[in-house]
């Protein structure tokens, strides 16, 4: 039996996290110009939620290795580009995760259009 395609995803872990995010798993999200990003904190909780719905996520033995990665993470930032491709950045520390998330929010939040228009 052929393994499902993950061409839209950087890897299988990105696919599993993306599916979880569709179920309301993102703690916060931001998007602009077609690019979406979400932060998901607590890798252990993410892995537990995916395992709890093993049939839904079509898990197999190879996926257990991917889920063990989540168990070691403070969280991830997931991206969906305008092309539809999905990837994640993994963070071992909460501090790094939150610092990077602040940058993502700044980069993807719509600008306030407060350019100088004075003549």
N, C-alpha and C positions, 0 to 999 in steps of 0.2 A: 504494500500500500504506500502511495506517495505521501510524503510529508506536505502539509499545507504550505503554500507560497508565502514568503515573507518579503517579497520584493519591495513592498511599500515601506518596510521597516528596516532600520539599520541592523537589527538582530532580533532574536526571539524574545529577549528580555524587554526590548522596546515594544514589541507586539503585545506581550502580556500586560505591561504597565499601561499601554494605551487602552486596551480593552477594559482594564479596571477604571481608568479615568472616565470612560464613557458611562460607567455605572455610578458617577458622582464621586469618584475617588480623589479628584483633585482638591486640595485644600484651598487653593486660590488659582486664578487664571487671568491671563491678559492676552490681548490680541490687537493687531494693527496691520493694515494692508495685506490681509490674507494669511499672515503668520500667527499661529496661536501657540501659547506656552502655558503650562500648568506646573505648579509645584505640588509634590506629594511627599509628605513627611512620614517618617517611621517605616523603614524598610521591613521590619519584622511584621508589623500590622499589614503591610501590602502583601507580603508573602502568605500570611495567614488567610487573608481574604481571597487570594487566588486559589490556594489549596482547598479552601472551603467549597469553592465552586469548580472543582477539578474537571467535572464532566463538561461544564459550560465552556471552559477554556481549553478543552481537548488536551489535557496534560498527558505527557508520557514520561518515561524514565529520564530522558535527556533534559526535560524541562526542570527537573529537580535540581540540577546543577545551576541553572539560571536563578531559581528561587533561593538557592543558598547564597548567591551574591546579594540578593535583596536583604537577607538576614544580617548582613554586615554593614548596611548603609544607613545613614541618618535620613536619607531621602534622595529623590531624583527631581530633575526638572525635565519635563517632556516637551518636545517641540513638534508641531505639525506645520510644515512649510506649504506655501501656495501650490507647489507641485503635488502635494499629497504625501510626500515622504515624511516619515516619523522617526525621530531619534530621541535619545535621552542622554543627559549628563548625570553621572552618578557622584554622590558626595558621601564621604565617610564621616564627616563632622557636620554638626548642625550649624556651626559658625560659618563654615565654607558655603553650605547650602543657602543660608539666609543672605550672606553677602552677595553671592552670585544672583540670587533671586532679585535683590534690589536693583542690580544692573539690568537684568532682563526686563523688569517692570519699567525702568527708565527708558530702555531702548524701544520697547514695544507700545508704550502708552502714547495715545494721540497727543501731539504737541498742542499747546494752548494758543498757538498763533499770536504770541506776544512779541512778534518782531517789531522793531522800531519802524513806525510808519510816519513819523514826524518829518516834515519838510523844512 
